[in-house]
């Protein structure tokens, strides 16, 4: 693993053969911190992150551009065609996303109930950094990561995962 201090990125270096290497996946250091925070949770937050991101793409109409990303998850159900299974998958993504959003925004007893969803979507759907969200929401450093893990855990409880 190589860290590029100029760009704040971490790159995995893969050895191809003797003397030859290839740079693999490059992620921002901030992404690594986000995924480390999600891994510390007892619930499958990474799975929830992916499901919410896909639901967001469907809701915002970006799904036609990113169909290849979604196609991996479509399981064919016996007796149903590809198109019907795909439509059920898309409907499930929409339903899951909307149920989660309603639960997160409808938590009357939570002090940040009006910004929790928007802050999480800035990270999940828009690809913003946690520090950007902390700054724009005028919250202390680390609030965005904690909020993200909290709302992902809420999604996991909604889906009864773990």
N, C-alpha and C positions, 0 to 999 in steps of 0.2 A: 504494500500500500504506500502510495506517495502522496504527500500533502503539498499543494501548491499555495504558498502563503500569499502570493500576489493576487490570486483570484478567489481565495478562500474556498478551494475545492479539494476533494479527496478522490484520488483515482486508484483503482485496483489495477495492478500490473500483472499480466498473465504471461508466464514463460511458455513460448511456443516450441523452441528447440534450443540447443546449446548456443548461447550467445545472442539469441533473438527473443525479444519480448514484444508484447502488444498491450497497449493500454485498453483496459476494459471499461467498465461503467464508471462514469464520473458523476459525483453528486456534490452538491454544496455541503459545506460543514453543517449548516443549519438543518439540512435534511437529515443528516446523521443524528443530530440531537433530537429531532422530532421522532425518528424511528426508534431511537434508544428509549425515549420517554414512553412510546407506545408499547415497546417490548416489556417494560417493567410492570405493566398492568397485567392482572390475572386474566382479563378477558381478551378475546382476539381482536384488538383494536386495528391491526393492519387490515384484516378482512373487512371490518366495518368501514375503514378509510376507503378501500377500493369500491365497496358497494355504494357508498354515498357519492363518491366521485363519478361513478357510472350513472347514478340516478340524476345527478346534477347535469351531466352532459345531455341526458335525455330531456330533462325539463327545459333546459335552455336552448334546445334545438341543435346542439352541436353533434348529435349522435351520428348524423349522416357522414360527417367528416371522419369520425373515429370508429366506424363500424368494425374495423379489424380488431380493435382492442376489446370490443364487447363480444365478438363472435366466439371467442374461446370458451365463454361461460354458458353458451346455449346448449342445453342437453335436449336431445330429441326424445319426445315422449311417444310411447307406442301408439301407433294409429294416427299420428299427427304429422303433417308435412313440415318442412323446414320453415316456411313462412309463418305458419300458425304457432309453432314453438318459439320462433323469434319474437312474434308479437306478444306472446305470453310473458316471455322474459323481459321485454321492454315495459310491459304493464306492471310487472312485479317490481322493477327498478323504480318506476314512478311512485307506486304505492308505498314502498319502503321509505323512499326519500321524504314523501309528504307526511307520512305518519311520524317519522323522526323529527322533521321540522316543527310539526304541530306540538309534539311533546316538549321539545327544547324551548320553543318560544312561549309555550303555555304554562311553564313552571312558575306559578304565581309567587311562590315563596323564595325564588332565587333572586338575589339582588341585581344580577346582570342579565336578567331574562330577555331584555330587549336587544342586547348586542351579542349574546352567546352564539346564535346561529350565524349571523353575518360574519363574525370574527372567524368562526370555524370554516365557513365557505370561502373566505378570502384565502385561507391556506389550502384547503382541499381542492376547491374548484378553480381558483384563480392563480394558484401557485405562488402566492406571496410568502414572504418569510415571516417567521414568528416575531422577529424584532420590528418589522414594518407594522404588523398588526398591533403590537404593544404600543408603538409610538402613535399611530393614527387613532387608536382608541383611548389614548392617554392613560394607560395602565402601567403598573410596575413591570420591570423586566421579568419575563418568565410567565406572565399571566396567560399569554396566548397559548403556550404549550400546555399549561395546566388546563385551560379551558378546552382545548382540542381533545385531550385525553378524556376529560370528563364527559364531553358530548359524544365521543366515540363509545365510551362505556355505556352511555344511555342508549345508544343504538344497539349495542350488544344485548342489553337487558330487554329492550323492546323485541328483538329477534329471538330471545331466550337462548343465546349462545353462551354457554358456560354458566 
